[in-house]
Amino acid sequence: MKTKKYLYYSLSFLIFTGLFYILFHASISNLFYPFAFGMMFALVWSNQKIWVVCPAYLIAGILNNWGVYNIISVICTAFCVAAPYLIHVLLKKNMKIWELGIYALISQVAQVVLSYVGGGVFYYEIISTFVGILFMYLMIMILDAVLVRGLAYKLTSLELISGGVFLAVLSDGLTFATIGPFSFLKLFVSFTILFIAFSSKSYYSVFVSLIMGIGTLIGMNNPVYIAPFAIWAVSISLFKSYSKYLMPVALMASECLCGFYFNLYYGFSPLEIIPVAVSCIAFFCIPNKVYDRCRMLLSSKNSRIAVKDVVNRNREILHNKIGCLGEAFTEVERTFRKMANTSLSKDEMQETMKREIKRKICENCPEKSRCYRSYAKETEMVLDELADLSFDKGKISVLDIPSFMNTHCNKVTSIISCVNTLCNQYKRYSDLVGDIDKSKLLVADQMGGVSNIMKELAKEVYAPIAFDNAREDKIVEELLANEIICDDVIVVEKGIHEMETTIVVRNEDREKAAICEVIGKICGCEMYVEQTISSIKPGWSTVTLRKIPKYDCSFGVSVHTKSGSEKSGDCYSIQKMTGDKFMFALCDGMGSGEKAQEISENAINLIENFYKAGFESELIMSSINKLLSLQKEESFSAVDICILDLNEGSANFIKMGSPSCYIIDKEKCGVIEGNALPLGVIKDTLPNNKKVVIRGGNYIILTTDGISDSFESDDKILEYACSLDYKNPQIISDAILQKALENNMGIAKDDMSVIVIKVF
């Protein structure tokens, strides 16, 4: 570890020495030399080791000029950064950036005085001082982004400007760095253009080439390099879309054209191509992941704002469409409800019955005229009385015939037969129409439920999503510090309990545990990975994280079939619903065996699908009840449901014909009783619904009547469950089932099922 540190500091020292040496040569028209001291102060501010930076500055300054005045000036400048730094460390007081500016100003006093004493133009040094301080502040911006922030996120506009100034000044200083025909300026510029052209948009490389060309112009007062650099950038950009390997070829070809054909350098030898060739080799040696990181750095941050605006605009459009769809389903519901209740009333049927008797019996009777002329009122009263009796009793007999009719009518037997036939037909008709009406009402209920879901969904998407940009920036920075490259991130806070973060990371990083730790720390809550899918960008994955709910749960299930029965009539379902809700359901079909199993499975499947779709509990129970009551044979099911909300800390119990369920708490135990009829008995029955608050350490127990009937009372079940000194819900459920069997001498008198839920 120490060896690595020594190597790192040694390499830093060499890099800083070379950088300062170049900046000592950088000038403005060969009159002002303000850049080296500004860079030194900026490096110290950016947490670079002062015992590395100051010696590098001293050596570079002395190598640049061996003159006594220059050595004194360089030493004074280094002292003015080292002394205040040590004072602030000893006093344990952070240095302010404005204080740094004052120290930089003081550091140049010696240079101004020595220039005046040496007979130089001292006000040039004053101008250099202020330009150097401005340069220092610009370098602090870019160094903070590169060295402190660690290339974690996209550069701001001001940081890009600062980077451009640095490239221009560096090019200025490299203008005089040559060894024979080998130009370090060409080496640096050609490699930089290749790197940026491949790592970002093509026009960036053109801008950079112009910036570096202008840098040489500022230092030399000669635009000789501007045109060649621009031609390099354009040539490379033209071939970028074809192949990475054609970019260096284009660079070499354009350099030959500039030197030999256009003669832009005013004299050119083949050896001057060597720096460009070396940069091409270096371009191929750099791994692609370095270019990927640079792409992320140089990409536009503002483009994500447009994406977020599109998301919110689409949500508004979706809200309007879903709202219209919900209203359409509401209209369908109203229509089906109007279509129901279309059967004939009792009074209407009585009139129909009288008309049929008159048509079939009285029409051809020889006594018709006498009855309806002399006894019209009495005849109508008798027929009304017979119709009433037939509806009340189901049929009539000779004993029900009034004495008046026995005296005056000789077709009594035919009338009795006709009335009974019509009464039976009406009953069959009424049952048929009743079933049709049930179906219509069932469809109406479903349409109403769908309408409510649509309207709730429309409300959910109506509010625009609030994106947390500050947290997004921090997440990218922290992930990169943990060696996780993040291409994009979105943080959405939907409410008090809901926080969702979506990140795009490399495939090799998506399983790293640090993702949850970093995002949880920045978001201020524990997070878990909800989903990981492949991104549309090859080699990258999209990871979605959600806030861990306030509570969690584990559960155990134990079942036993009735002795002598091959199949159990009990069924259970455990489902994770939307958000952080869980559904636990027990269904006990009537009887035992294959038929009971079929009944309970049908009921439990319907319950699962309705809850997954988002229907309300009362509507679910009402709809399933109507469906079961439509069957001609008896189809009863006792249902016990617990909806556990892990964020809210609540449990909602929905019971229809099921035995009690139990909540075990350290301080107080409770019983949730069920008094509603089972599903399928009466079409309009409503479930028993109760909501209770839960907390960590609670146990919830759901049972079928095979378990509950094996104990003397609810208190006995609670007493036994509380006596169990187990933490594992599966062990508790097994123990309760075993105790129920022991109470029945080892015989299961009914199908037995128990679910135990532990909340923590």
Helices and strands as residue ranges (DSSP letters): H 2-25, H 35-45, H 50-64, H 68-91, H 97-107, H 109-117, H 122-143, I 144-148, H 157-174, E 178-179, E 182-183, H 184-199, H 202-220, H 226-240, H 246-256, I 257-261, G 270-273, H 274-285, H 288-298, H 303-339, H 346-357, I 358-362, H 368-374, H 376-393, G 398-400, H 403-408, H 412-462, H 469-481, E 486-493, E 499-506, G 507-509, H 514-523, E 527-534, E 540-547, E 553-560, E 570-576, E 581-589, H 594-613, H 617-629, E 637-645, E 650-656, E 661-664, E 670-672, E 688-693, E 699-703, H 705-708, H 714-723, H 729-743, E 752-759
